Amino acid sequence: MTVLQDRRNRAGRRLCLAGLFLVLLLLCRLYPLTGDDWYREVLGASLHNPMDLIREIAFRWSTTNSRILSNLFAFSAGSRPLLRQLYQTAFTLALIALLARVTQVDGSQGLLLWTAAVLALPRDIFAQTHAWAAGFFVFVPPAVLFLTSLALVRPILDGGELEETPPRWAALFLLGFLQELSAEHNALYAICAALVLLVWYRLERRRWSPSLLLLLLGCVLGAALLFASPSYRLVSGDGSYYQSGLSGGLAGLIVTARNNLPVVSQYLILDCPVLYISLTALTLVLGVGHRGWPHRLLDGALTLCCIWLAVGESRLFLCACLWALLLTLTLVLRLPDRTSRARTLFFLFSAGVAAGPLLFVNPIGPRCLFFPYMLLLAAAGCILHALEPDRLSPLIAGVVPAALAAAVLGVTFSVFLPIHRTELERTEILEEALAGRAAEAVLPPYNQDGGWLWDGDNGEKIGQVYHYETPGDLVITFAPPEP
């Protein structure tokens, strides 16, 4: 690549990032407040300076909520719509850019492809992360911080040597510490991943890496702060909304895992046809040129499993396990070199490790599988990189990612524009009801959302913002859905 071509590529990438920032900001402005977002609106309005924010986060950590980093963003964004939208836009764009970097599917085409992948989530996961600010701040920032850590140690993923510098040491320690202060299962996974990277580098280079040691130390100290919160007594106590199997000992853990395993597999694989079909297709394309009956047998079995996942109605969990086993075996045999195999299998196995702690807590929901889903997407990106898409004609390499991004963004805007219009109508009705001292406000429901919103029609939570003297003194109900 010539210097001129490199400059053009960098300019195209910067232009693409700027365009995506504007488009994503417009999209984030369409997301309405739902569920617990209303509570955070009230809380955010009571915080007038950084010290108020710090005191509130410290109080929550010592009582009911240990997630310091998530609370930092959620509380500061409460009652500040533009700040909330900028947070969501920045983290979403960072997630796209980091996935492009760590998988080496980058450039403007790669950014467009990852935009489509990050937004084309299963509807339930999308509703509880991207479209719900409370869920977004719990699950997206730690994913971004972990991928930033991987971007800083990418030479390891590429089979090279890591340059040890004090700025890198400080950055990795800080990233390791901060990414522990949100979702608990993500925190446990980050420790495991940091340990694997440390041992991996030790085996490859015959020496320890100060950078990876500091990353691991940051993760351990951050996790210690997270789990030192007294709030976790509620998890193990009777009557709490969140429960773990620890109260029943080993038998309790086994029972909880047995009950949760189908749920985890459902949200991670079974309800995600875009993901498992893409992984299957990429693996089959990777096999072009591999001849002999073992490869043909693997192709046939993997294809049948994928079809069964898409159209089957029974024994889908067993089929998902078989599909994962066949996928792993096929990738081990077909990825072109040791580095590609190590990088792809790292992300593939990481998804299972990140989802593992969810087997032992209740309740769990689709949002909890956001980070494992991103790791599976990264595995798909590594397979795509191994296929060397740069060899494709410029027309195909440019048109396909742009078309996919345009299609996904078009569908997403078509879903949330009507929702935004309904939100504006609801706001007008509520303000008129308060101005006229009405006893009741009847709102149009989000009946056109089709499941794209989490807890959208909740009059009790909306009433925390819209009331006269105390929450609930304005009765908020919803009109019957349109037929």
Phi, psi and omega per residue, in radians:
M1 nan 2.245 3.140
T2 -1.329 2.872 3.117
V3 -1.070 -0.676 -3.132
L4 -1.141 -0.748 3.110
Q5 -1.111 -0.698 3.123
D6 -1.099 -0.727 3.102
R7 -1.119 -0.701 3.113
R8 -1.118 -0.725 3.133
N9 -1.115 -0.732 3.120
R10 -1.145 -0.711 3.111
A11 -1.123 -0.733 3.100
G12 -1.103 -0.665 3.127
R13 -1.165 -0.769 3.123
R14 -1.100 -0.715 3.122
L15 -1.128 -0.698 3.114
C16 -1.123 -0.755 3.119
L17 -1.081 -0.715 3.127
A18 -1.128 -0.762 3.115
G19 -1.112 -0.742 3.123
L20 -1.124 -0.648 3.112
F21 -1.037 -0.791 -3.126
L22 -1.150 -0.749 -3.132
V23 -1.142 -0.771 -3.140
L24 -1.170 -0.608 3.093
L25 -1.119 -0.732 3.077
L26 -1.072 -0.706 3.139
L27 -1.161 -0.776 -3.122
C28 -1.126 -0.473 3.089
R29 -1.215 -0.287 3.135
L30 -1.521 -0.296 -3.106
Y31 -1.228 2.183 3.122
P32 -1.459 2.913 3.000
L33 -1.307 2.321 3.125
T34 -2.444 2.746 3.000
G35 0.911 -2.245 -3.073
D36 -1.203 -0.161 3.078
D37 -1.017 -0.592 -3.121
W38 -1.136 -0.700 3.100
Y39 -1.088 -0.719 -3.126
R40 -1.231 -0.408 3.016
E41 -1.101 -0.786 3.124
V42 -1.141 -0.786 -3.128
L43 -1.105 -0.787 -3.124
G44 -1.077 -0.613 3.140
A45 -1.169 -0.374 -3.136
S46 -1.534 -0.089 -3.125
L47 -1.778 2.003 -2.998
H48 -1.896 -0.177 -3.128
N49 -2.753 2.937 -3.102
P50 -1.003 -0.598 -3.134
M51 -1.171 -0.633 3.052
D52 -1.065 -0.734 3.136
L53 -1.110 -0.799 -3.121
I54 -1.095 -0.766 3.141
R55 -1.100 -0.688 -3.131
E56 -1.179 -0.738 3.122
I57 -1.120 -0.734 3.124
A58 -1.116 -0.699 3.112
F59 -1.113 -0.758 3.135
R60 -1.123 -0.716 3.142
W61 -1.062 -0.649 -3.081
S62 -1.470 -0.035 -3.117
T63 -2.221 -1.226 -2.923
T64 -2.205 -0.187 -2.996
N65 -2.554 1.953 -3.058
S66 -1.552 -0.096 -2.960
R67 -1.435 1.418 -2.999
I68 -1.074 -0.850 -3.076
L69 -1.150 -0.786 3.131
S70 -1.064 -0.743 -3.136
N71 -1.167 -0.574 3.103
L72 -1.012 -0.818 -3.130
F73 -1.315 -0.789 -3.064
A74 -1.145 -0.758 -3.109
F75 -1.238 -0.712 -3.129
S76 -1.207 -0.488 3.139
A77 -1.454 -0.277 -3.132
G78 -1.074 2.309 -3.126
S79 1.166 0.180 3.093
R80 -2.208 1.415 -3.000
P81 -0.982 -0.760 -3.093
L82 -1.131 -0.707 3.114
L83 -1.124 -0.732 3.104
R84 -1.051 -0.773 -3.121
Q85 -1.180 -0.652 3.092
L86 -1.167 -0.713 3.047
Y87 -0.975 -0.915 -3.077
Q88 -1.087 -0.722 -3.141
T89 -1.131 -0.820 -3.076
A90 -1.110 -0.784 -3.115
F91 -1.210 -0.645 3.109
T92 -1.146 -0.770 3.119
L93 -1.143 -0.698 3.097
A94 -1.092 -0.694 3.104
L95 -1.060 -0.762 3.116
I96 -1.084 -0.858 -3.090
A97 -1.138 -0.651 -3.115
L98 -1.270 -0.670 3.052
L99 -1.075 -0.687 3.093
A100 -1.100 -0.677 -3.083
R101 -1.277 -0.843 -3.021
V102 -1.273 -0.379 3.107
T103 -1.706 -0.149 -3.101
Q104 1.144 0.293 2.966
V105 -1.683 1.397 -2.949
D106 -2.124 -2.725 -3.004
G107 1.346 3.107 -3.139
S108 -1.103 -0.643 3.114
Q109 -1.140 -0.728 3.114
G110 -1.110 -0.703 3.119
L111 -1.079 -0.724 3.113
L112 -1.159 -0.701 3.121
L113 -1.107 -0.755 3.140
W114 -1.246 -0.493 3.027
T115 -1.053 -0.804 3.105
A116 -1.089 -0.739 -3.090
A117 -1.168 -0.748 -3.085
V118 -1.216 -0.557 -3.133
L119 -1.568 -0.394 -3.117
A120 -1.488 0.842 3.115
L121 -1.350 2.769 2.941
P122 -0.925 2.505 -2.992
R123 -0.989 -0.719 -3.106
D124 -1.158 -0.681 3.101
I125 -1.184 -0.726 3.122
F126 -1.050 -0.789 -3.086
A127 -1.090 -0.554 -3.052
Q128 -1.742 0.052 3.054
T129 -2.200 -1.321 -3.068
H130 -1.029 -0.820 -3.005
A131 -1.524 -0.106 -3.125
W132 -2.123 1.914 -3.020
A133 -1.035 -0.696 -3.124
A134 -1.057 -0.760 3.097
G135 -1.244 -0.647 3.141
F136 -0.999 -0.831 -3.041
F137 -1.278 -0.303 3.074
V138 -1.444 -0.664 -2.933
F139 -1.915 -0.470 -3.085
V140 -1.431 -0.837 -3.134
P141 -0.971 -0.771 3.121
P142 -1.125 -0.561 3.068
A143 -1.124 -0.718 3.114
V144 -1.129 -0.747 -3.126
L145 -1.150 -0.693 3.121
F146 -1.151 -0.755 3.119
L147 -1.154 -0.531 3.041
T148 -1.131 -0.697 3.068
S149 -1.043 -0.783 3.125
L150 -1.121 -0.630 3.118
A151 -1.114 -0.616 3.132
L152 -1.279 -0.412 3.120
V153 -1.977 0.447 -3.087
R154 -1.028 -0.545 3.078
P155 -0.920 -0.547 3.096
I156 -1.155 -0.784 3.118
L157 -1.125 -0.469 -3.130
D158 -1.579 0.064 3.118
G159 1.413 0.309 -3.106
G160 -1.876 -2.848 -3.094
E161 -1.875 2.437 -3.084
L162 -1.556 2.260 3.086
E163 -1.393 2.166 -3.090
E164 -1.654 2.015 3.113
T165 -2.400 2.616 3.122
P166 -0.973 -0.743 3.094
P167 -1.043 -0.674 3.106
R168 -1.143 -0.711 3.121
W169 -1.037 -0.839 -3.107
A170 -1.122 -0.741 -3.113
A171 -1.125 -0.758 -3.115
L172 -1.191 -0.675 3.087
F173 -1.088 -0.793 -3.129
L174 -1.137 -0.745 3.122
L175 -1.117 -0.732 3.105
G176 -1.071 -0.715 -3.126
F177 -1.180 -0.829 -3.039
L178 -1.216 -0.642 -3.064
Q179 -1.230 -0.175 3.093
E180 -1.451 -0.181 -2.927
L181 -1.719 0.576 3.098
S182 -2.347 -2.033 -3.087
A183 -1.223 2.361 -3.013
E184 -1.161 -0.750 -3.104
H185 -1.202 -0.547 3.041
N186 -1.154 -0.645 3.141
A187 -1.129 -0.759 3.127
L188 -1.137 -0.699 3.118
Y189 -1.101 -0.736 -3.083
A190 -1.050 -0.651 3.085
I191 -1.105 -0.797 3.129
C192 -1.074 -0.765 -3.115
A193 -1.135 -0.745 3.120
A194 -1.089 -0.689 3.121
L195 -1.153 -0.734 3.114
V196 -1.094 -0.764 3.122
L197 -1.093 -0.688 3.134
L198 -1.103 -0.833 3.140
V199 -1.184 -0.707 3.111
W200 -0.959 -0.893 -3.110
Y201 -1.138 -0.645 3.121
R202 -1.102 -0.724 -3.141
L203 -1.234 -0.611 -3.094
E204 -1.365 -0.728 -2.988
R205 -1.871 -0.079 3.114
R206 1.083 0.522 3.043
R207 -2.769 2.797 3.130
W208 -1.493 2.589 3.125
S209 -1.802 2.084 3.065
P210 -1.023 -0.616 3.127
S211 -1.055 -0.837 -3.108
L212 -1.259 -0.560 3.056
L213 -1.107 -0.716 3.128
L214 -1.246 -0.596 3.051
L215 -1.072 -0.816 3.122
L216 -1.112 -0.738 3.129
L217 -1.087 -0.739 3.092
G218 -1.070 -0.729 3.122
C219 -1.100 -0.769 -3.104
V220 -1.136 -0.782 -3.130
L221 -1.172 -0.684 3.096
G222 -1.121 -0.732 3.098
A223 -1.128 -0.648 3.106
A224 -1.078 -0.717 3.102
L225 -1.174 -0.737 -3.138
L226 -1.045 -0.916 -3.016
F227 -1.449 -0.100 3.036
A228 -1.347 -0.166 -3.122
S229 -1.106 2.350 3.068
P230 -1.096 -0.229 -3.105
S231 -1.068 -0.417 -3.088
Y232 -1.292 -0.176 2.990
R233 -1.127 -0.517 3.122
L234 -1.185 -0.570 -3.105
V235 -1.160 -0.656 -3.112
S236 -1.581 -0.117 -3.122
G237 -1.536 2.747 3.110
D238 -1.258 2.525 3.072
G239 1.510 -0.067 3.119
S240 -1.356 2.638 3.099
Y241 -1.130 -0.738 3.094
Y242 -1.654 2.375 -3.122
Q243 -2.352 2.643 3.006
S244 -2.141 2.864 3.122
G245 -1.381 -0.010 -3.080
L246 -1.094 -0.555 -3.089
S247 -1.117 -0.383 3.135
G248 -1.740 0.199 -3.116
G249 1.199 -2.730 -3.117
L250 -1.070 -0.719 3.127
A251 -1.082 -0.698 3.116
G252 -1.125 -0.698 3.094
L253 -1.108 -0.723 -3.126
I254 -1.135 -0.774 3.136
V255 -1.103 -0.780 -3.141
T256 -1.089 -0.757 3.130
A257 -1.110 -0.718 3.137
R258 -1.100 -0.660 3.140
N259 -1.294 -0.586 -3.043
N260 -1.525 -0.351 -3.058
L261 -1.008 -0.817 3.088
P262 -1.096 -0.591 -3.141
V263 -1.183 -0.792 3.123
V264 -1.074 -0.792 3.141
S265 -1.139 -0.573 3.119
Q266 -1.131 -0.881 -3.086
Y267 -1.282 -0.425 -3.097
L268 -1.561 -0.640 -3.031
I269 -2.220 -0.969 -2.916
L270 -1.066 -0.656 3.141
D271 -1.644 0.325 -3.045
C272 -2.185 1.098 -3.079
P273 -1.074 -0.601 3.126
V274 -1.018 -0.684 -3.087
L275 -1.292 -0.942 -3.030
Y276 -1.270 -0.479 3.048
I277 -1.216 -0.709 3.113
S278 -1.119 -0.788 3.121
L279 -1.076 -0.729 3.122
T280 -1.132 -0.807 -3.115
A281 -1.084 -0.776 3.135
L282 -1.097 -0.690 3.141
T283 -1.187 -0.633 3.105
L284 -1.191 -0.715 3.098
V285 -1.124 -0.619 3.097
L286 -1.071 -0.412 -3.116
G287 -1.518 -0.056 3.111
V288 -1.080 2.203 -3.101
G289 1.756 -0.288 3.056
H290 -1.525 2.051 -3.078
R291 -1.931 2.960 -3.139
G292 1.875 2.700 -3.040
W293 -1.141 -0.547 3.120
P294 -1.051 -0.736 -3.126
H295 -1.224 -0.695 3.116
R296 -1.144 -0.659 3.114
L297 -1.138 -0.756 3.093
L298 -1.096 -0.751 3.110
D299 -1.035 -0.780 -3.112
G300 -1.143 -0.772 -3.121
A301 -1.159 -0.726 3.138
L302 -1.139 -0.694 3.120
T303 -1.148 -0.760 3.132
L304 -1.100 -0.712 3.097
C305 -1.089 -0.742 3.140
C306 -1.099 -0.759 3.112
I307 -1.103 -0.730 -3.131
W308 -1.128 -0.666 3.083
L309 -1.095 -0.593 -3.075
A310 -1.384 -0.613 -3.014
V311 -2.102 -0.187 -3.073
G312 -1.274 2.835 -3.136
E313 -2.213 -0.212 -3.106
S314 -2.338 2.675 3.117
R315 0.943 0.620 -3.110
L316 -1.229 -0.554 3.136
F317 -1.115 -0.797 3.109
L318 -1.107 -0.657 3.113
C319 -1.137 -0.686 3.121
A320 -1.115 -0.681 3.105
C321 -1.137 -0.745 3.121
L322 -1.134 -0.726 3.115
W323 -1.044 -0.790 3.141
A324 -1.104 -0.694 3.122
L325 -1.143 -0.800 3.129
L326 -1.123 -0.695 3.126
L327 -1.070 -0.811 -3.132
T328 -1.089 -0.806 -3.140
L329 -1.080 -0.753 -3.138
T330 -1.124 -0.720 3.132
L331 -1.157 -0.695 3.102
V332 -1.031 -0.681 -3.094
L333 -1.367 -0.462 -2.928
R334 -1.943 -0.400 3.137
L335 -1.067 2.419 -2.858
P336 -1.251 -0.392 -3.084
D337 -2.635 2.976 -3.073
R338 -1.098 -0.692 -3.119
T339 -1.121 -0.776 3.113
S340 -1.074 -0.740 3.132
R341 -1.110 -0.805 -3.104
A342 -1.090 -0.789 -3.094
R343 -1.148 -0.801 -3.095
T344 -1.165 -0.793 -3.125
L345 -1.203 -0.505 3.056
F346 -1.031 -0.838 3.141
F347 -1.239 -0.664 -3.113
L348 -1.110 -0.859 3.121
F349 -1.221 -0.530 3.124
S350 -1.033 -0.642 -3.135
A351 -1.057 -0.746 3.115
G352 -1.175 -0.689 3.132
V353 -1.172 -0.709 3.139
A354 -1.154 -0.576 3.126
A355 -1.439 -0.322 -3.036
G356 -0.956 -0.840 -3.118
P357 -1.054 -0.383 -3.140
L358 -1.173 -0.271 3.126
L359 -1.182 -0.309 -2.952
F360 -1.999 0.206 3.110
V361 -2.300 2.725 3.072
N362 -2.426 2.537 -0.141
P363 -1.491 2.839 3.013
I364 -2.136 2.652 -3.131
G365 -2.346 3.082 -3.118
P366 -0.973 -0.612 -3.106
R367 -1.048 -0.504 -3.117
C368 -1.150 -0.374 -3.115
L369 -1.635 0.154 -3.120
F370 -1.035 -0.905 -3.078
F371 -1.161 -0.811 3.039
P372 -0.984 -0.632 3.100
Y373 -1.115 -0.741 3.105
M374 -1.076 -0.646 3.125
L375 -1.173 -0.652 3.052
L376 -1.165 -0.648 3.047
L377 -1.072 -0.696 3.101
A378 -1.101 -0.674 3.075
A379 -1.076 -0.731 3.087
A380 -1.080 -0.685 3.101
G381 -1.117 -0.652 3.102
C382 -1.141 -0.669 3.086
I383 -1.126 -0.756 3.126
L384 -1.070 -0.716 3.106
H385 -1.078 -0.669 3.137
A386 -1.138 -0.404 3.119
L387 -1.386 -0.083 3.108
E388 0.960 1.159 -3.127
P389 -1.130 -0.269 3.113
D390 -1.093 -0.342 3.139
R391 -1.331 -0.223 3.116
L392 -1.205 2.783 3.110
S393 -1.128 2.578 -3.135
P394 -0.973 -0.557 -3.126
L395 -1.139 -0.853 -3.136
I396 -1.172 -0.771 -3.113
A397 -1.096 -0.490 -3.139
G398 -1.595 -0.678 -3.027
V399 -1.331 -0.748 -3.048
V400 -1.081 -0.905 3.105
P401 -1.054 -0.701 3.137
A402 -1.117 -0.710 3.139
A403 -1.157 -0.725 3.129
L404 -1.127 -0.790 3.132
A405 -1.098 -0.744 3.137
A406 -1.114 -0.709 -3.139
A407 -1.135 -0.818 -3.112
V408 -1.155 -0.788 3.118
L409 -1.112 -0.674 3.118
G410 -1.079 -0.779 3.115
V411 -1.113 -0.761 -3.104
T412 -1.121 -0.770 3.093
F413 -1.127 -0.664 3.140
S414 -1.148 -0.468 3.091
V415 -1.360 -0.779 -2.959
F416 -1.617 -0.258 3.037
L417 -1.119 -0.840 3.059
P418 -1.083 -0.644 3.105
I419 -1.101 -0.710 3.131
H420 -1.129 -0.688 3.108
R421 -1.103 -0.697 3.086
T422 -1.139 -0.674 3.114
E423 -1.064 -0.766 3.120
L424 -1.101 -0.697 3.106
E425 -1.115 -0.739 3.130
R426 -1.119 -0.724 3.125
T427 -1.077 -0.723 3.129
E428 -1.113 -0.746 3.122
I429 -1.102 -0.754 -3.128
L430 -1.148 -0.728 3.138
E431 -1.161 -0.686 3.096
E432 -1.158 -0.660 3.122
A433 -1.127 -0.732 3.114
L434 -1.160 -0.709 -3.141
A435 -1.132 -0.607 -3.129
G436 -1.623 0.118 -3.134
R437 0.941 0.702 3.131
A438 -1.237 2.682 3.120
A439 -1.461 -0.384 -3.055
E440 -2.543 2.549 3.038
A441 -2.173 2.198 3.134
V442 -1.829 2.050 -3.041
L443 -1.832 2.564 2.976
P444 -1.199 2.369 -3.125
P445 -1.345 2.851 3.013
Y446 -1.441 0.988 -3.050
N447 -1.274 -0.188 3.123
Q448 -1.666 0.110 -3.033
D449 -1.352 -0.392 3.096
G450 1.041 0.499 -3.138
G451 1.569 0.165 -3.110
W452 -1.471 -0.094 3.123
L453 -2.116 2.596 3.134
W454 -1.825 2.009 3.064
D455 1.006 0.850 -3.090
G456 -1.316 -0.658 -3.074
D457 -1.800 1.403 -3.123
N458 -2.303 1.665 -3.069
G459 -1.094 -0.589 -3.138
E460 -1.120 -0.732 -3.121
K461 -1.314 -0.644 3.067
I462 -1.096 -0.600 -3.127
G463 -1.159 -0.212 3.070
Q464 -1.221 -0.415 3.087
V465 -1.731 -0.760 -3.076
Y466 -1.747 1.725 3.084
H467 -2.779 3.001 -3.131
Y468 -1.600 -1.258 -3.133
E469 -1.846 -0.823 -3.130
T470 -2.318 2.604 3.114
P471 -0.954 2.299 3.108
G472 1.803 -0.223 -3.123
D473 -1.331 -0.248 2.884
L474 -1.821 1.970 -3.110
V475 -1.329 2.176 -3.113
I476 -1.975 2.086 3.101
T477 -2.186 3.093 -3.058
F478 -2.251 2.404 3.109
A479 -1.172 2.683 3.092
P480 -1.026 2.462 3.117
P481 -1.025 2.560 3.085
E482 -1.160 2.456 -3.122
P483 -1.179 nan nan
